[in-house]
Amino acid sequence: MTDGTWVTLISLGVTGLFMLGTPVLLIIAYWVIGCSAVLGLTLDNMGAELLNVFNKGFALLAMPLFILTGDLINKSGIARRLSDFAYSCLGWLRGGLAMASLGACGLFAAISGSNSATTATIGSMLHPEMVKGGYDERFSAATAAAGGTVGIIIPPSIIFIVYGFLMNLPISDLFVAGILPGTLMVVGMQLACWIICRMNGWGFLIPLQLNRVLKTAFGAWLGFFAIGLVLWGIYTGKFSPTEAAGVTVGFCVIAGLVSFPLNRLMGHHDAQEWTDKSYLDMLVVEGFKIPEIPSIVMRSAQITGILAPLIAISVVMQQILSLLGAQQVIGDFVTSMGGYHAVLFTSMIIVFVSGMVLESLPVTIILAPILAPIAASVGVDPIHFSVIFLVGASIGFITPPYGLNLYVASGVTGVPYFRLLKYTVPYLVSLISVWILVSLVPDIALLLLPNR
């Protein structure tokens, strides 16, 4: 048999394994090993390439640190404070708690940089509250899944770090470029949420009280400070993204360790009743103890242990695809579409379809080196294209059959995966609308960048 026949058989075989539920990391690894054997590449070569990815990937050090940041702010109670602030601002609207959960996702994303962490944290906290508040449990779980999509767009973003590393773009510029598109994604989903909740009469209304807004804002000051610290350091150039991640981790550790004894000293043990405290009492969050830090770090390490090998093996996969000529075929197809908008929308369709069956990391690592140079050749700004590409990849988190956030939301809420799908449609429509708007109006991504 020819090499092409073997590659086809290997591809069909791993596709079958994927349909049976084999983890994506193993799917890609099996394909890489099989194709390496067909092409005569040794396993030594694959091992050297895997090691080389991390030897030259200083920027990737920010990834585990931002994952750890997300776990620290969840454990310390900072995430709860941010979600309560969002509810105090939006609870007077029909569907206010659901809209607040989307706003809380945006705030949490501005510290953690992870879609799955955002979905898991906000879903586990607010899904029970939404069900008690009269929302359909399927809609509540779908809302948490949709809100998590902004986890990789609003800075800091793990996937922007990977994209910048691959395409040799300033990660700080990518972070800044994600601010307005990420905000628009949250607002678009909140609008869809409001419409659905009005149609179904879901949610209990609470009065808009200035004192409650101020009190919850004051109680969430540590979260706002962490967000401001990251954005200020990166925007002004004081920190590299990796340094910003390290500084934020240090801040969250100190805040959690200092808050725990102070909170107990003040005699408050119930995290759910913190809004009854005085302004002075709210200076501290629930916090955590030193013996709890290893378990927090271990949880973050487990997530990193999944993502890091996936990045490495996907880079090797991209190299094999190049040897097979796949890049040339895709490149020729996209280039043949014609001018600026034709190339742009063809690239978007490819990213969208790929996101339906693959996680954002392999989509980025495999397709970005192919599509980004073609887009640049027809005049698309590289930073603008990065935002277009990654907003499209983020939509894949709630697009079946893969839809990683749907699996995460199902896991933390107990709602079966297939029962979520109906209520993801309004969010998909809003996200795709924002995606098209961002692609047609470059200033949405480029406006905040210095020297633009």
C-alpha positions as a LaTeX table, in Angstrom:
\begin{tabular}{lrrr}
\hline
Residue & $x$ (\AA) & $y$ (\AA) & $z$ (\AA) \\
\hline
Met1 & 0.00 & 0.00 & 0.00 \\
Thr2 & 1.07 & 3.57 & $-0.64$ \\
Asp3 & 1.94 & 6.04 & 2.13 \\
Gly4 & $-1.26$ & 7.93 & 1.38 \\
Thr5 & $-3.35$ & 4.80 & 1.91 \\
Trp6 & $-1.65$ & 4.09 & 5.23 \\
Val7 & $-2.20$ & 7.66 & 6.41 \\
Thr8 & $-5.87$ & 7.41 & 5.43 \\
Leu9 & $-6.29$ & 4.15 & 7.34 \\
Ile10 & $-4.54$ & 5.57 & 10.39 \\
Ser11 & $-6.75$ & 8.66 & 10.26 \\
Leu12 & $-9.90$ & 6.54 & 10.02 \\
Gly13 & $-8.70$ & 4.40 & 12.91 \\
Val14 & $-8.08$ & 7.32 & 15.27 \\
Thr15 & $-11.39$ & 8.87 & 14.20 \\
Gly16 & $-13.08$ & 5.69 & 15.34 \\
Leu17 & $-11.26$ & 5.89 & 18.67 \\
Phe18 & $-12.35$ & 9.51 & 19.02 \\
Met19 & $-15.98$ & 8.53 & 18.49 \\
Leu20 & $-15.56$ & 5.91 & 21.23 \\
Gly21 & $-14.45$ & 8.58 & 23.68 \\
Thr22 & $-10.65$ & 8.23 & 23.66 \\
Pro23 & $-8.98$ & 11.40 & 25.01 \\
Val24 & $-7.90$ & 13.91 & 22.36 \\
Leu25 & $-4.26$ & 13.77 & 23.55 \\
Leu26 & $-4.08$ & 10.04 & 22.85 \\
Ile27 & $-5.87$ & 10.44 & 19.51 \\
Ile28 & $-3.26$ & 12.93 & 18.30 \\
Ala29 & $-0.39$ & 10.88 & 19.78 \\
Tyr30 & $-1.55$ & 7.69 & 18.04 \\
Trp31 & $-1.89$ & 9.56 & 14.75 \\
Val32 & 1.56 & 11.14 & 15.12 \\
Ile33 & 3.24 & 7.83 & 15.96 \\
Gly34 & 1.51 & 6.01 & 13.12 \\
Cys35 & 2.29 & 8.66 & 10.51 \\
Ser36 & 5.87 & 8.95 & 11.76 \\
Ala37 & 6.31 & 5.24 & 11.12 \\
Val38 & 4.82 & 5.58 & 7.63 \\
Leu39 & 7.08 & 8.53 & 6.76 \\
Gly40 & 10.18 & 6.86 & 8.19 \\
Leu41 & 10.57 & 9.30 & 11.08 \\
Thr42 & 12.08 & 7.82 & 14.22 \\
Leu43 & 10.59 & 8.11 & 17.69 \\
Asp44 & 13.83 & 9.84 & 18.69 \\
Asn45 & 12.89 & 12.64 & 16.32 \\
Met46 & 9.45 & 12.95 & 17.91 \\
Gly47 & 10.97 & 13.01 & 21.41 \\
Ala48 & 13.44 & 15.71 & 20.41 \\
Glu49 & 10.67 & 17.84 & 18.92 \\
Leu50 & 8.52 & 17.45 & 22.05 \\
Leu51 & 11.40 & 18.61 & 24.22 \\
Asn52 & 12.23 & 21.48 & 21.87 \\
Val53 & 8.72 & 22.92 & 22.23 \\
Phe54 & 9.26 & 23.63 & 25.91 \\
Asn55 & 12.95 & 24.50 & 25.69 \\
Lys56 & 12.08 & 27.54 & 23.58 \\
Gly57 & 8.72 & 28.28 & 25.22 \\
Phe58 & 9.45 & 30.76 & 28.02 \\
Ala59 & 6.10 & 32.44 & 27.33 \\
Leu60 & 4.35 & 29.13 & 28.04 \\
Leu61 & 5.41 & 29.44 & 31.70 \\
Ala62 & 2.52 & 31.88 & 32.11 \\
Met63 & 0.01 & 29.11 & 31.37 \\
Pro64 & 0.34 & 27.07 & 34.61 \\
Leu65 & 0.59 & 30.26 & 36.64 \\
Phe66 & $-2.69$ & 31.67 & 35.33 \\
Ile67 & $-4.36$ & 28.29 & 35.86 \\
Leu68 & $-3.13$ & 28.39 & 39.46 \\
Thr69 & $-4.46$ & 31.94 & 39.80 \\
Gly70 & $-7.94$ & 30.75 & 38.86 \\
Asp71 & $-7.87$ & 28.03 & 41.53 \\
Leu72 & $-6.56$ & 30.46 & 44.16 \\
Ile73 & $-9.26$ & 33.08 & 43.62 \\
Asn74 & $-11.92$ & 30.37 & 43.69 \\
Lys75 & $-10.63$ & 28.84 & 46.92 \\
Ser76 & $-10.11$ & 32.19 & 48.63 \\
Gly77 & $-13.68$ & 33.37 & 48.00 \\
Ile78 & $-12.72$ & 36.19 & 45.63 \\
Ala79 & $-14.74$ & 34.59 & 42.81 \\
Arg80 & $-17.86$ & 34.55 & 45.01 \\
Arg81 & $-17.43$ & 38.27 & 45.73 \\
Leu82 & $-17.17$ & 39.07 & 42.02 \\
Ser83 & $-20.33$ & 37.11 & 41.20 \\
Asp84 & $-22.27$ & 38.82 & 44.01 \\
Phe85 & $-21.23$ & 42.21 & 42.66 \\
Ala86 & $-22.46$ & 41.27 & 39.19 \\
Tyr87 & $-25.81$ & 40.14 & 40.63 \\
Ser88 & $-26.26$ & 43.35 & 42.63 \\
Cys89 & $-25.88$ & 45.31 & 39.36 \\
Leu90 & $-28.13$ & 43.13 & 37.19 \\
Gly91 & $-30.59$ & 41.44 & 39.55 \\
Trp92 & $-33.31$ & 44.05 & 38.87 \\
Leu93 & $-33.59$ & 42.83 & 35.26 \\
Arg94 & $-35.58$ & 39.77 & 34.19 \\
Gly95 & $-32.98$ & 37.00 & 34.05 \\
Gly96 & $-30.66$ & 39.13 & 36.17 \\
Leu97 & $-29.01$ & 36.22 & 37.99 \\
Ala98 & $-28.27$ & 34.44 & 34.71 \\
Met99 & $-26.93$ & 37.69 & 33.24 \\
Ala100 & $-24.88$ & 38.16 & 36.40 \\
Ser101 & $-23.37$ & 34.70 & 35.97 \\
Leu102 & $-22.23$ & 35.73 & 32.48 \\
Gly103 & $-20.78$ & 38.94 & 33.90 \\
Ala104 & $-19.07$ & 36.93 & 36.64 \\
Cys105 & $-17.56$ & 34.71 & 33.94 \\
Gly106 & $-16.07$ & 37.80 & 32.33 \\
Leu107 & $-14.63$ & 39.02 & 35.64 \\
Phe108 & $-13.27$ & 35.58 & 36.52 \\
Ala109 & $-11.75$ & 35.25 & 33.05 \\
Ala110 & $-9.93$ & 38.54 & 33.59 \\
Ile111 & $-7.87$ & 36.82 & 36.27 \\
Ser112 & $-7.74$ & 33.13 & 35.35 \\
Gly113 & $-7.40$ & 33.00 & 31.53 \\
Ser114 & $-9.06$ & 29.58 & 31.25 \\
Asn115 & $-12.39$ & 28.61 & 29.69 \\
Ser116 & $-12.84$ & 25.34 & 31.58 \\
Ala117 & $-11.89$ & 26.90 & 34.92 \\
Thr118 & $-14.36$ & 29.73 & 34.30 \\
Thr119 & $-17.19$ & 27.32 & 33.46 \\
Ala120 & $-16.42$ & 25.00 & 36.36 \\
Thr121 & $-16.10$ & 27.76 & 38.97 \\
Ile122 & $-19.09$ & 29.90 & 38.01 \\
Gly123 & $-21.22$ & 26.86 & 37.18 \\
Ser124 & $-20.63$ & 25.17 & 40.52 \\
Met125 & $-21.33$ & 28.41 & 42.42 \\
Leu126 & $-24.32$ & 29.85 & 40.57 \\
His127 & $-26.11$ & 26.90 & 38.96 \\
Pro128 & $-27.77$ & 25.86 & 42.26 \\
Glu129 & $-28.71$ & 29.49 & 42.92 \\
Met130 & $-30.26$ & 29.83 & 39.47 \\
Val131 & $-32.30$ & 26.63 & 39.84 \\
Lys132 & $-33.58$ & 27.84 & 43.23 \\
Gly133 & $-34.38$ & 31.18 & 41.58 \\
Gly134 & $-36.80$ & 29.58 & 39.12 \\
Tyr135 & $-34.55$ & 29.04 & 36.09 \\
Asp136 & $-34.66$ & 25.86 & 34.04 \\
Glu137 & $-31.73$ & 23.69 & 35.10 \\
Arg138 & $-30.77$ & 23.02 & 31.48 \\
Phe139 & $-30.69$ & 26.72 & 30.68 \\
Ser140 & $-28.68$ & 27.40 & 33.84 \\
Ala141 & $-26.04$ & 24.83 & 32.92 \\
Ala142 & $-25.91$ & 26.07 & 29.30 \\
Thr143 & $-25.40$ & 29.62 & 30.59 \\
Ala144 & $-22.36$ & 28.55 & 32.60 \\
Ala145 & $-20.97$ & 26.73 & 29.56 \\
Ala146 & $-21.50$ & 29.74 & 27.27 \\
Gly147 & $-20.01$ & 32.18 & 29.78 \\
Gly148 & $-16.83$ & 30.14 & 29.88 \\
Thr149 & $-16.12$ & 30.91 & 26.22 \\
Val150 & $-14.77$ & 34.35 & 27.17 \\
Gly151 & $-12.16$ & 32.65 & 29.38 \\
Ile152 & $-9.70$ & 32.53 & 26.48 \\
Ile153 & $-10.52$ & 35.97 & 25.02 \\
Ile154 & $-10.60$ & 38.41 & 27.93 \\
Pro155 & $-6.98$ & 38.82 & 29.06 \\
Pro156 & $-5.03$ & 37.16 & 30.50 \\
Ser157 & $-5.62$ & 34.29 & 28.11 \\
Ile158 & $-3.81$ & 30.95 & 28.00 \\
Ile159 & $-4.59$ & 30.44 & 24.32 \\
Phe160 & $-3.34$ & 33.94 & 23.40 \\
Ile161 & $-0.04$ & 32.94 & 25.03 \\
Val162 & 0.13 & 29.85 & 22.83 \\
Tyr163 & $-0.84$ & 31.81 & 19.71 \\
Gly164 & 1.75 & 34.50 & 20.37 \\
Phe165 & 4.40 & 31.84 & 20.98 \\
Leu166 & 3.58 & 30.09 & 17.71 \\
Met167 & 3.28 & 33.17 & 15.51 \\
Asn168 & 6.00 & 35.27 & 17.16 \\
Leu169 & 3.59 & 38.07 & 18.09 \\
Pro170 & 3.79 & 40.26 & 21.22 \\
Ile171 & 1.61 & 38.50 & 23.79 \\
Ser172 & 0.96 & 41.77 & 25.59 \\
Asp173 & $-0.54$ & 43.21 & 22.37 \\
Leu174 & $-2.70$ & 40.11 & 21.96 \\
Phe175 & $-3.97$ & 40.50 & 25.51 \\
Val176 & $-4.94$ & 44.12 & 24.96 \\
Ala177 & $-6.60$ & 43.26 & 21.64 \\
Gly178 & $-8.86$ & 40.77 & 23.41 \\
Ile179 & $-10.39$ & 43.27 & 25.86 \\
Leu180 & $-13.12$ & 44.84 & 23.70 \\
Pro181 & $-14.06$ & 41.68 & 21.74 \\
Gly182 & $-14.31$ & 39.73 & 25.01 \\
Thr183 & $-16.49$ & 42.43 & 26.53 \\
Leu184 & $-18.74$ & 42.41 & 23.45 \\
Met185 & $-19.08$ & 38.62 & 23.75 \\
Val186 & $-20.31$ & 39.00 & 27.34 \\
Val187 & $-22.76$ & 41.77 & 26.42 \\
Gly188 & $-24.05$ & 39.81 & 23.40 \\
Met189 & $-24.69$ & 36.73 & 25.52 \\
Gln190 & $-26.37$ & 38.82 & 28.22 \\
Leu191 & $-28.73$ & 40.26 & 25.60 \\
Ala192 & $-29.62$ & 36.76 & 24.40 \\
Cys193 & $-30.07$ & 35.67 & 28.01 \\
Trp194 & $-32.39$ & 38.60 & 28.76 \\
Ile195 & $-34.57$ & 37.82 & 25.72 \\
Ile196 & $-34.89$ & 34.11 & 26.62 \\
Cys197 & $-35.66$ & 34.85 & 30.27 \\
Arg198 & $-38.31$ & 37.44 & 29.36 \\
Met199 & $-39.97$ & 34.95 & 27.01 \\
Asn200 & $-40.07$ & 32.30 & 29.75 \\
Gly201 & $-40.57$ & 34.51 & 32.80 \\
Trp202 & $-37.52$ & 33.07 & 34.54 \\
Gly203 & $-35.83$ & 34.63 & 37.56 \\
Phe204 & $-36.83$ & 36.62 & 40.62 \\
Leu205 & $-36.21$ & 40.35 & 40.54 \\
Ile206 & $-34.35$ & 42.23 & 43.26 \\
Pro207 & $-34.43$ & 46.02 & 43.56 \\
Leu208 & $-31.46$ & 48.00 & 42.31 \\
Gln209 & $-30.02$ & 49.43 & 45.51 \\
Leu210 & $-27.02$ & 51.74 & 45.40 \\
Asn211 & $-25.94$ & 50.66 & 48.87 \\
Arg212 & $-25.92$ & 46.97 & 47.84 \\
Val213 & $-23.97$ & 47.74 & 44.66 \\
Leu214 & $-21.39$ & 49.75 & 46.62 \\
Lys215 & $-21.16$ & 47.12 & 49.34 \\
Thr216 & $-20.62$ & 44.22 & 46.94 \\
Ala217 & $-18.16$ & 46.29 & 44.90 \\
Phe218 & $-16.24$ & 47.07 & 48.07 \\
Gly219 & $-16.33$ & 43.40 & 49.08 \\
Ala220 & $-14.89$ & 42.41 & 45.69 \\
Trp221 & $-12.01$ & 44.88 & 45.90 \\
Leu222 & $-9.35$ & 42.15 & 45.93 \\
Gly223 & $-10.71$ & 40.74 & 42.67 \\
Phe224 & $-10.77$ & 44.17 & 41.04 \\
Phe225 & $-7.25$ & 44.83 & 42.28 \\
Ala226 & $-6.00$ & 41.56 & 40.77 \\
Ile227 & $-7.66$ & 42.38 & 37.43 \\
Gly228 & $-6.22$ & 45.90 & 37.46 \\
Leu229 & $-2.78$ & 44.62 & 38.41 \\
Val230 & $-2.65$ & 42.26 & 35.43 \\
Leu231 & $-4.01$ & 44.76 & 32.89 \\
Trp232 & $-1.93$ & 47.68 & 34.19 \\
Gly233 & 1.29 & 45.68 & 34.22 \\
Ile234 & 0.82 & 44.29 & 30.72 \\
Tyr235 & $-0.64$ & 47.44 & 29.12 \\
Thr236 & 2.13 & 49.71 & 30.47 \\
Gly237 & 4.87 & 47.21 & 29.74 \\
Lys238 & 5.87 & 46.90 & 33.41 \\
Phe239 & 5.37 & 43.12 & 33.28 \\
Ser240 & 5.72 & 40.51 & 30.61 \\
Pro241 & 2.73 & 38.14 & 30.57 \\
Thr242 & 4.80 & 35.52 & 32.41 \\
Glu243 & 5.85 & 38.05 & 35.05 \\
Ala244 & 2.25 & 39.27 & 35.36 \\
Ala245 & 1.14 & 35.69 & 35.99 \\
Gly246 & 3.77 & 35.26 & 38.71 \\
Val247 & 2.86 & 38.56 & 40.37 \\
Thr248 & $-0.84$ & 37.68 & 40.34 \\
Val249 & $-0.22$ & 34.27 & 41.88 \\
Gly250 & 1.85 & 35.90 & 44.62 \\
Phe251 & $-0.88$ & 38.45 & 45.29 \\
Cys252 & $-3.61$ & 35.79 & 45.47 \\
Val253 & $-1.55$ & 33.63 & 47.85 \\
Ile254 & $-0.89$ & 36.57 & 50.18 \\
Ala255 & $-4.54$ & 37.70 & 50.05 \\
Gly256 & $-5.79$ & 34.20 & 50.83 \\
Leu257 & $-3.36$ & 33.49 & 53.65 \\
Val258 & $-3.80$ & 36.89 & 55.32 \\
Ser259 & $-7.59$ & 36.88 & 54.97 \\
Phe260 & $-8.16$ & 33.49 & 56.61 \\
Pro261 & $-6.99$ & 34.35 & 60.16 \\
Leu262 & $-8.37$ & 37.89 & 59.97 \\
Asn263 & $-11.78$ & 36.59 & 58.88 \\
Arg264 & $-11.85$ & 34.11 & 61.77 \\
Leu265 & $-10.64$ & 36.79 & 64.19 \\
Met266 & $-13.61$ & 38.94 & 63.21 \\
Gly267 & $-15.90$ & 36.01 & 64.01 \\
His268 & $-17.32$ & 35.41 & 60.51 \\
His269 & $-17.35$ & 31.82 & 59.35 \\
Asp270 & $-20.24$ & 31.71 & 56.87 \\
Ala271 & $-19.14$ & 32.82 & 53.39 \\
Gln272 & $-22.79$ & 33.12 & 52.30 \\
Glu273 & $-23.54$ & 35.92 & 54.79 \\
Trp274 & $-20.66$ & 38.22 & 54.07 \\
Thr275 & $-22.93$ & 40.99 & 52.75 \\
Asp276 & $-24.25$ & 41.42 & 56.31 \\
Lys277 & $-20.82$ & 42.50 & 57.51 \\
Ser278 & $-19.63$ & 46.04 & 57.98 \\
Tyr279 & $-17.46$ & 47.71 & 55.36 \\
Leu280 & $-14.42$ & 47.17 & 57.59 \\
Asp281 & $-15.15$ & 43.45 & 57.87 \\
Met282 & $-15.44$ & 43.11 & 54.09 \\
Leu283 & $-11.82$ & 44.12 & 53.57 \\
Val284 & $-10.93$ & 40.43 & 53.84 \\
Val285 & $-12.28$ & 37.38 & 52.02 \\
Glu286 & $-12.72$ & 33.85 & 53.38 \\
Gly287 & $-9.15$ & 32.88 & 52.50 \\
Phe288 & $-7.39$ & 29.56 & 53.00 \\
Lys289 & $-4.82$ & 27.93 & 55.26 \\
Ile290 & $-1.21$ & 27.03 & 54.42 \\
Pro291 & $-1.93$ & 23.24 & 54.55 \\
Glu292 & $-4.51$ & 23.74 & 51.77 \\
Ile293 & $-1.99$ & 25.18 & 49.30 \\
Pro294 & $-0.56$ & 21.80 & 48.14 \\
Ser295 & $-4.02$ & 20.56 & 47.15 \\
Ile296 & $-4.69$ & 23.81 & 45.25 \\
Val297 & $-1.37$ & 23.53 & 43.44 \\
Met298 & $-2.01$ & 19.85 & 42.68 \\
Arg299 & $-5.36$ & 20.66 & 41.07 \\
Ser300 & $-3.71$ & 23.29 & 38.86 \\
Ala301 & $-0.86$ & 20.91 & 38.04 \\
Gln302 & $-3.35$ & 18.27 & 36.89 \\
Ile303 & $-4.89$ & 20.73 & 34.42 \\
Thr304 & $-1.45$ & 21.85 & 33.24 \\
Gly305 & $-0.46$ & 18.20 & 32.89 \\
Ile306 & $-3.29$ & 17.78 & 30.41 \\
Leu307 & $-2.69$ & 20.96 & 28.41 \\
Ala308 & 1.11 & 20.98 & 28.16 \\
Pro309 & 1.49 & 17.55 & 26.47 \\
Leu310 & $-1.39$ & 18.47 & 24.15 \\
Ile311 & 0.49 & 21.60 & 23.04 \\
Ala312 & 3.70 & 19.66 & 22.46 \\
Ile313 & 2.16 & 16.76 & 20.55 \\
Ser314 & 0.06 & 19.15 & 18.44 \\
Val315 & 3.22 & 20.97 & 17.33 \\
Val316 & 4.64 & 17.64 & 16.12 \\
Met317 & 1.32 & 16.92 & 14.41 \\
Gln318 & 1.55 & 20.25 & 12.61 \\
Gln319 & 5.04 & 19.35 & 11.36 \\
Ile320 & 3.86 & 16.00 & 10.02 \\
Leu321 & 0.93 & 17.65 & 8.28 \\
Ser322 & 3.43 & 19.96 & 6.63 \\
Leu323 & 5.46 & 16.96 & 5.40 \\
Leu324 & 2.26 & 15.40 & 4.04 \\
Gly325 & 1.45 & 18.58 & 2.13 \\
Ala326 & $-1.73$ & 19.34 & 4.05 \\
Gln327 & $-0.66$ & 22.91 & 4.72 \\
Gln328 & $-0.09$ & 23.47 & 1.03 \\
Val329 & $-3.51$ & 22.04 & 0.13 \\
Ile330 & $-5.35$ & 24.15 & 2.71 \\
Gly331 & $-3.29$ & 27.20 & 1.83 \\
Asp332 & $-4.00$ & 26.85 & $-1.89$ \\
Phe333 & $-7.71$ & 26.39 & $-1.21$ \\
Val334 & $-7.98$ & 29.49 & 0.98 \\
Thr335 & $-5.84$ & 31.58 & $-1.36$ \\
Ser336 & $-7.99$ & 30.58 & $-4.32$ \\
Met337 & $-10.98$ & 32.25 & $-2.66$ \\
Gly338 & $-9.74$ & 35.64 & $-3.84$ \\
Gly339 & $-9.45$ & 38.89 & $-1.89$ \\
Tyr340 & $-9.58$ & 40.17 & 1.66 \\
His341 & $-13.10$ & 39.24 & 2.74 \\
Ala342 & $-13.22$ & 35.95 & 0.85 \\
Val343 & $-10.01$ & 34.74 & 2.50 \\
Leu344 & $-11.16$ & 36.03 & 5.88 \\
Phe345 & $-14.55$ & 34.31 & 5.85 \\
Thr346 & $-13.14$ & 31.09 & 4.39 \\
Ser347 & $-10.62$ & 31.00 & 7.24 \\
Met348 & $-13.44$ & 31.62 & 9.73 \\
Ile349 & $-15.46$ & 28.71 & 8.34 \\
Ile350 & $-12.44$ & 26.40 & 8.59 \\
Val351 & $-11.81$ & 27.45 & 12.20 \\
Phe352 & $-15.50$ & 27.04 & 13.10 \\
Val353 & $-15.76$ & 23.55 & 11.61 \\
Ser354 & $-12.48$ & 22.49 & 13.21 \\
Gly355 & $-13.67$ & 23.79 & 16.58 \\
Met356 & $-16.67$ & 21.49 & 16.37 \\
Val357 & $-14.46$ & 18.40 & 16.64 \\
Leu358 & $-11.21$ & 19.60 & 18.25 \\
Glu359 & $-10.19$ & 21.57 & 21.34 \\
Ser360 & $-8.89$ & 25.12 & 20.82 \\
Leu361 & $-5.24$ & 24.20 & 21.42 \\
Pro362 & $-4.84$ & 21.73 & 18.54 \\
Val363 & $-6.99$ & 23.96 & 16.33 \\
Thr364 & $-4.67$ & 26.88 & 17.05 \\
Ile365 & $-1.42$ & 24.95 & 16.75 \\
Ile366 & $-2.41$ & 23.19 & 13.54 \\
Leu367 & $-4.30$ & 25.92 & 11.66 \\
Ala368 & $-2.82$ & 29.24 & 12.82 \\
Pro369 & 0.56 & 28.72 & 11.06 \\
Ile370 & $-1.37$ & 27.92 & 7.86 \\
Leu371 & $-4.09$ & 30.57 & 7.86 \\
Ala372 & $-2.36$ & 33.55 & 9.48 \\
Pro373 & 0.28 & 34.07 & 6.73 \\
Ile374 & $-2.41$ & 33.82 & 4.03 \\
Ala375 & $-4.56$ & 36.38 & 5.84 \\
Ala376 & $-1.55$ & 38.68 & 6.20 \\
Ser377 & $-0.84$ & 38.37 & 2.47 \\
Val378 & $-4.25$ & 39.88 & 1.64 \\
Gly379 & $-3.85$ & 42.73 & 4.13 \\
Val380 & $-5.41$ & 41.41 & 7.36 \\
Asp381 & $-3.61$ & 42.82 & 10.39 \\
Pro382 & $-1.89$ & 39.94 & 12.26 \\
Ile383 & $-3.22$ & 41.06 & 15.65 \\
His384 & $-6.73$ & 41.49 & 14.24 \\
Phe385 & $-6.58$ & 38.03 & 12.67 \\
Ser386 & $-5.43$ & 36.49 & 15.94 \\
Val387 & $-8.55$ & 37.82 & 17.66 \\
Ile388 & $-10.80$ & 36.63 & 14.80 \\
Phe389 & $-9.17$ & 33.21 & 14.90 \\
Leu390 & $-9.43$ & 32.76 & 18.66 \\
Val391 & $-12.97$ & 34.11 & 19.01 \\
Gly392 & $-13.93$ & 31.48 & 16.45 \\
Ala393 & $-12.01$ & 28.82 & 18.37 \\
Ser394 & $-13.76$ & 29.85 & 21.60 \\
Ile395 & $-17.19$ & 29.34 & 20.02 \\
Gly396 & $-16.19$ & 25.71 & 19.54 \\
Phe397 & $-16.38$ & 25.27 & 23.32 \\
Ile398 & $-20.19$ & 25.14 & 23.09 \\
Thr399 & $-20.50$ & 23.61 & 19.61 \\
Pro400 & $-21.28$ & 19.89 & 19.42 \\
Pro401 & $-20.13$ & 17.22 & 18.95 \\
Tyr402 & $-17.07$ & 18.22 & 21.00 \\
Gly403 & $-18.05$ & 21.33 & 22.97 \\
Leu404 & $-15.61$ & 21.05 & 25.89 \\
Asn405 & $-17.48$ & 23.58 & 28.05 \\
Leu406 & $-20.67$ & 21.58 & 27.64 \\
Tyr407 & $-18.93$ & 18.54 & 29.11 \\
Val408 & $-17.50$ & 20.65 & 31.95 \\
Ala409 & $-20.88$ & 22.24 & 32.70 \\
Ser410 & $-22.55$ & 18.84 & 32.59 \\
Gly411 & $-19.99$ & 17.50 & 35.04 \\
Val412 & $-20.33$ & 20.28 & 37.63 \\
Thr413 & $-24.13$ & 20.64 & 37.39 \\
Gly414 & $-25.24$ & 17.05 & 36.84 \\
Val415 & $-27.33$ & 17.98 & 33.78 \\
Pro416 & $-26.79$ & 15.43 & 30.95 \\
Tyr417 & $-24.76$ & 16.72 & 27.99 \\
Phe418 & $-27.46$ & 16.30 & 25.35 \\
Arg419 & $-30.05$ & 18.13 & 27.46 \\
Leu420 & $-27.90$ & 21.29 & 27.32 \\
Leu421 & $-27.79$ & 21.56 & 23.55 \\
Lys422 & $-31.18$ & 23.21 & 23.02 \\
Tyr423 & $-30.30$ & 26.15 & 25.27 \\
Thr424 & $-26.88$ & 26.76 & 23.73 \\
Val425 & $-28.47$ & 27.87 & 20.43 \\
Pro426 & $-29.32$ & 31.47 & 21.51 \\
Tyr427 & $-25.79$ & 31.87 & 22.87 \\
Leu428 & $-24.29$ & 30.48 & 19.66 \\
Val429 & $-26.30$ & 32.99 & 17.61 \\
Ser430 & $-25.12$ & 35.91 & 19.77 \\
Leu431 & $-21.48$ & 34.78 & 19.74 \\
Ile432 & $-21.41$ & 34.26 & 15.98 \\
Ser433 & $-22.97$ & 37.71 & 15.51 \\
Val434 & $-20.24$ & 39.28 & 17.65 \\
Trp435 & $-17.62$ & 37.24 & 15.78 \\
Ile436 & $-18.76$ & 38.58 & 12.42 \\
Leu437 & $-18.83$ & 42.13 & 13.79 \\
Val438 & $-15.27$ & 41.80 & 15.12 \\
Ser439 & $-14.09$ & 40.48 & 11.75 \\
Leu440 & $-15.70$ & 43.37 & 9.83 \\
Val441 & $-14.59$ & 46.14 & 12.21 \\
Pro442 & $-10.85$ & 45.82 & 12.95 \\
Asp443 & $-10.91$ & 48.75 & 15.38 \\
Ile444 & $-12.80$ & 46.61 & 17.91 \\
Ala445 & $-9.60$ & 44.60 & 18.35 \\
Leu446 & $-7.04$ & 47.28 & 17.56 \\
Leu447 & $-8.46$ & 50.42 & 19.20 \\
Leu448 & $-6.79$ & 50.00 & 22.59 \\
Leu449 & $-3.40$ & 49.05 & 21.23 \\
Pro450 & $-0.69$ & 51.70 & 21.59 \\
Asn451 & 0.82 & 53.09 & 18.38 \\
Arg452 & $-2.08$ & 51.89 & 16.25 \\
\hline
\end{tabular}
